[in-house]
Amino acid sequence: MNQTLEITKTSRKILSQFLENYTLEQLNKIPEGYSNNIIWNIGHIVVVQQMLVYKLSGLPMMISDEMVEKYRKGTKPEQDATQFDVNEIKSLLFETVNQTELDYNNKVFKNYSEYPTSTGFVLKTAVDALSFNYFHEALHIGILMSIRKFI
C-alpha cells in the first residue's frame, strides 16, 4: 500500500506543476474539441479520490458538496475557476493524500460499498479504490498533457 500512496504523491506533484506553470487564463481555457480544461481535470482528480476512497467507505470527505458538484464525473466547467478555486485545489492535492495515508495507517477504512467503475473494474475495498485511483489520475494526466499543447 505504501507504494500505491507514493505513486499517488508523485502524480500529485506532476499535477501541482500544471497549477504553478500556467496562468489562470490558461488553466481555464477549453481548447477546441475538448469538453473541459486543465483546472477542471485537476479538481476532478481530487473529487474522485475523495468519493472513491472516503464516500464509498462511509466516511466524511475533506471536500465540500459544492466542489463535488463542480468536478464530479459527468460535469464540465460551467464558469471559469477563480484564483481562490485554484489555490484550494492546489492545497487539497496534497492534504487529501496525506490524510488518506494517515487514515490508512490508522485503519479507519473498515467498510466499503462495492462500486463498479466505468472501466468495468469493480472496487470492493478502499485498497482497491486507492489502486484504481492512481490509474484514474494517470488517465487525466494524459489528457492534461494533450490539452497543454493547445493553450
C-alpha positions in Angstrom: 0.0 0.0 0.0 2.9 2.4 0.7 3.9 2.2 -2.9 0.4 3.0 -4.1 0.4 6.1 -1.9 3.9 7.1 -3.2 2.7 6.8 -6.8 -0.3 9.0 -5.9 2.0 11.6 -4.3 4.2 11.6 -7.5 1.1 12.1 -9.6 0.1 15.0 -7.4 3.5 16.6 -7.8 3.0 16.4 -11.6 -0.4 18.0 -11.2 0.8 20.8 -9.0 3.3 21.7 -11.7 0.4 22.5 -14.0 -1.0 24.8 -11.4 2.3 26.5 -10.9 3.3 26.9 -14.5 0.1 28.1 -16.2 -1.8 31.3 -15.8 -5.4 31.4 -14.5 -6.5 32.1 -18.1 -4.6 29.1 -19.4 -5.9 26.9 -16.7 -9.5 27.9 -17.7 -9.1 27.6 -21.4 -11.0 24.8 -23.1 -9.3 24.0 -26.4 -11.4 23.3 -29.4 -12.5 19.7 -29.5 -12.3 19.3 -25.7 -15.1 19.5 -23.2 -13.0 20.6 -20.2 -9.8 22.4 -19.2 -6.7 21.9 -17.0 -8.3 23.1 -13.8 -11.4 21.0 -14.2 -9.3 17.9 -14.7 -7.3 18.5 -11.6 -10.4 19.4 -9.5 -12.0 16.2 -10.9 -9.0 14.1 -9.7 -9.3 15.5 -6.2 -13.1 14.9 -6.1 -12.9 11.3 -7.5 -10.2 10.3 -5.0 -12.4 11.5 -2.1 -15.5 9.9 -3.4 -13.9 6.5 -4.3 -11.9 6.2 -1.0 -14.0 8.1 1.6 -17.6 8.3 0.5 -17.8 4.7 -0.6 -16.2 3.8 2.8 -19.0 5.7 4.5 -16.5 8.3 5.9 -16.7 12.1 5.6 -14.9 13.7 2.7 -12.4 16.5 3.0 -14.1 18.4 0.2 -17.3 20.5 0.0 -20.5 19.4 -1.6 -20.1 22.4 -3.9 -16.7 21.1 -5.1 -18.2 17.7 -5.8 -21.0 19.2 -7.9 -18.5 21.2 -9.9 -16.0 18.4 -10.6 -17.7 15.0 -10.3 -17.9 12.6 -13.2 -20.2 13.9 -15.9 -19.7 17.6 -15.2 -17.9 20.2 -17.3 -16.8 23.7 -16.5 -19.8 26.0 -16.2 -17.8 29.1 -15.3 -14.1 30.0 -15.0 -12.3 28.9 -11.9 -11.1 31.8 -9.7 -7.6 32.1 -8.2 -9.3 31.1 -4.9 -10.5 27.9 -6.6 -7.0 27.2 -7.9 -5.4 27.7 -4.5 -8.0 25.5 -2.8 -7.4 22.7 -5.3 -3.7 23.1 -5.1 -3.7 22.7 -1.3 -6.2 19.7 -1.5 -3.9 17.9 -3.9 -1.5 17.1 -1.0 -3.8 17.4 2.0 -6.1 14.7 0.8 -3.4 12.2 0.1 -1.6 12.9 3.3 -4.8 12.4 5.3 -5.6 9.2 3.3 -2.2 7.8 4.3 -2.8 8.7 8.0 -6.3 7.2 7.9 -5.0 4.0 6.1 -2.2 3.6 8.7 -4.8 4.2 11.5 -7.1 1.5 9.9 -10.1 3.7 9.6 -11.2 2.1 6.3 -13.4 -0.7 7.6 -16.4 -0.7 5.4 -16.8 -0.2 1.7 -19.8 -0.1 -0.7 -18.9 -2.1 -3.8 -18.6 0.1 -6.8 -18.4 -0.9 -10.5 -16.2 1.6 -12.3 -16.9 2.8 -15.9 -13.9 0.7 -17.0 -15.7 -2.5 -15.8 -13.4 -3.0 -12.8 -15.3 -3.5 -9.6 -14.0 -1.8 -6.4 -14.6 -3.9 -3.3 -12.4 -2.2 -0.7 -10.8 1.1 0.0 -7.4 -0.5 -1.0 -9.0 -1.3 -4.4 -10.1 2.3 -4.7 -6.6 3.6 -3.9 -5.1 1.3 -6.5 -7.7 2.3 -9.1 -7.3 5.9 -8.2 -3.8 6.2 -9.5 -4.9 4.6 -12.8 -7.6 7.3 -13.0 -5.1 10.0 -12.2 -2.8 8.8 -14.9 -5.6 8.9 -17.5 -6.2 12.5 -16.6 -2.5 13.5 -16.6 -2.5 12.2 -20.2 -5.5 14.4 -21.0 -3.7 17.4 -19.4 -0.6 16.7 -21.5 -2.7 16.8 -24.6 -4.6 20.0 -23.5 -1.4 21.9 -22.8 -0.4 21.7 -26.5 -3.4 23.9 -27.3 -3.2 26.7 -24.7 
